[in-house]
Amino acid sequence: MPAELSRPERDVLIVGAGLSGLVAARELRARGLSVALLEARTRVGGRMVSARTRDGSIVDLGGQWGGASHHRFAALVEELGLERFPSHYDGHGVFHWQGRRHEVPLAASFADSLLFFEPSALEFPADELAATRTLHAAFSELVASVNPQQPWLTPQADALDQLSVAAWAARHTSIPLARLPLDWLCRVGGSGGFEPWEASILHLAWTQAVAPQAESPEAWLVRGGAGSVAQALAAELQRQDPGCLQLGQAVLQIEQNPQGVTLLSGDGQCQRARLVIVAVPPPLRLAIRFEPPLPAAQRALLQRSPMGGMTKILATYARPFWRERGLNGLGIGDRPALELTADSGPPEGQPAVLASFVAGERALRLGALPAAERRRLILADLVAYWGPEAATPRDLVEQPWAEEPWSSGAFTSFLSPGSWSGPARLAAGESGGPGPADHGRVLWAGSEASPRWPGYFEGAIEAGLAAATRAAAVLAC
Ligand SMILES: Cc1cc2nc3c(=O)[nH]c(=O)nc-3n(C[C@H](O)[C@H](O)[C@H](O)COP(=O)(O)OP(=O)(O)OC[C@H]3O[C@@H](n4cnc5c(N)ncnc54)[C@H](O)[C@@H]3O)c2cc1C
């Protein structure tokens, strides 16, 4: 590593200017510490990013919703002077299953629903609905038994961690409708992006123990786009310390000794600090060379923590025509491309936006097709859910997250079977779990490092604040 330093030394350097890194920087500055953020992209926000479509609508290419119990995120939005509005769920949704379209009211609670829908309104054979209830009850029981902090201490953890979600469900039922809710949680639930054969039932149950779909994580939206939160945080930091945000600075190497850390970034710049907070998605930690190296269990864990596959589709329309027909835009089903669509516009209906998600292997398959064929498939699914008017959006934007080198997928990372009871247990060390212990002067942040709502904005904030608190404590010694 070159000995010459290119910038003044700071108390803390932060790698990654996503929500978690930005929040950590804000917190450290509030505690009177000097800080700089090194961000690989030429923009801030990471997976929290808004864009303007050709028709002038602002849409979120990444995360968009806040949840009913996402108090930190709600407080941050308010502190930044931004506005929230409730997601539009008035009226019936559409459940598209085995070629048939059902307009159905939503259930009073997710726990009593078939994927948000009122089961009694779905005219399916009684034995299929009964099997769905039975599997749901068995899964809920399992979720209740999970040790959220140390999943490897869950009763029968080893066996549950070696069994994929698909294999566990197959032991209970062969009815596809009954298995759909678990498949859907894997692929498009907020902790998802993976196929039911790619992760263990212990992993899926853990996601629901720490980030429960039943707590309505898709309850509200930010006016002007969630991306404006990252922009506002960056603007605040820039006002306070114009040099603290360094864009286009991919960190390649982090070297530490008892005095501090030295970071080398892609353009050959070398910077020193007393500590570093790494706030990047877990698999991207592997692209950084640590000296001394990460313990073997941590590397093994990161190698078993891929990002999910996710493409987000934003379709904007002249009007929210579905609302005019008493429909709320919530579409779920087994269509070839879109497994979830949702009305993402404000109460007044402008911009009129349907956000849709293509997950797991469907996202990879879609991405391999020519643009015209992708558009045809996407519009066919939008029409299947919402009728012929859906065929003529003003704009149609595709955001394939797996193609973003500094994210490498979405929504979040997942653990492959066997990883909780193997490397995750060993890597936790002093952290007590569930995430790996800090590596000396290298502290971990990023949404996935949070014990609660990992993979969500709320988790990004919690992990950023926690890392800043640990950093301040170390520096006070
Ligand atoms: C399509 C999609 C939909 C989602 N929906 C929701 C939702 O509705 N609600 C919700 O709560 N969450 C949602 N999420 C998840 C949410 O966006 C993330 O959990 C959150 O934004 C993660 O923030 P972060 O700061 O931890 O990580 P990131 O946003 O990934 O930020 C990490 C940053 O580190 C940078 N970086 C990586 N490697 C390096 C390096 N070597 N050197 C320097 N910089 C580096 C990256 O460029 C990036 O800017 C969604 C995500 C996606 C993609």
The ligand as an ORCA input file, in Angstrom:
! r2SCAN-3c Opt
* xyz 0 1
  C     -35.900     -3.152     -5.732
  C     -35.752     -2.968     -4.248
  C     -36.886     -2.812     -3.481
  C     -36.781     -2.660     -2.092
  N     -37.905     -2.379     -1.370
  C     -37.774     -1.971     -0.078
  C     -38.884     -1.373      0.592
  O     -39.924     -1.138     -0.016
  N     -38.719     -1.041      1.901
  C     -37.528     -1.238      2.570
  O     -37.458     -0.941      3.769
  N     -36.451     -1.759      1.919
  C     -36.546     -2.080      0.607
  N     -35.447     -2.521     -0.088
  C     -34.187     -2.713      0.639
  C     -33.499     -1.384      0.959
  O     -33.423     -0.624     -0.211
  C     -32.116     -1.692      1.517
  O     -32.207     -2.551      2.636
  C     -31.360     -0.457      1.982
  O     -31.459      0.604      1.072
  C     -29.900     -0.876      2.185
  O     -29.126      0.229      2.581
  P     -27.587     -0.002      2.903
  O     -27.001      1.329      3.126
  O     -27.455     -1.034      3.946
  O     -26.964     -0.679      1.590
  P     -26.853     -0.116      0.105
  O     -28.004      0.743     -0.218
  O     -26.608     -1.291     -0.762
  O     -25.574      0.819      0.145
  C     -24.267      0.324      0.098
  C     -23.403      1.301     -0.664
  O     -22.063      0.826     -0.652
  C     -21.467      1.098     -1.909
  N     -20.325      0.199     -2.051
  C     -20.327     -1.154     -2.237
  N     -19.063     -1.616     -2.261
  C     -18.249     -0.548     -2.090
  C     -16.834     -0.385     -2.023
  N     -15.990     -1.413     -2.125
  N     -16.344      0.867     -1.841
  C     -17.148      1.940     -1.713
  N     -18.513      1.836     -1.775
  C     -19.045      0.604     -1.957
  C     -22.599      0.872     -2.889
  O     -22.382      1.541     -4.098
  C     -23.790      1.445     -2.115
  O     -24.007      2.798     -2.412
  C     -35.507     -2.689     -1.477
  C     -34.370     -2.842     -2.264
  C     -34.483     -2.960     -3.631
  C     -33.232     -3.030     -4.470
*
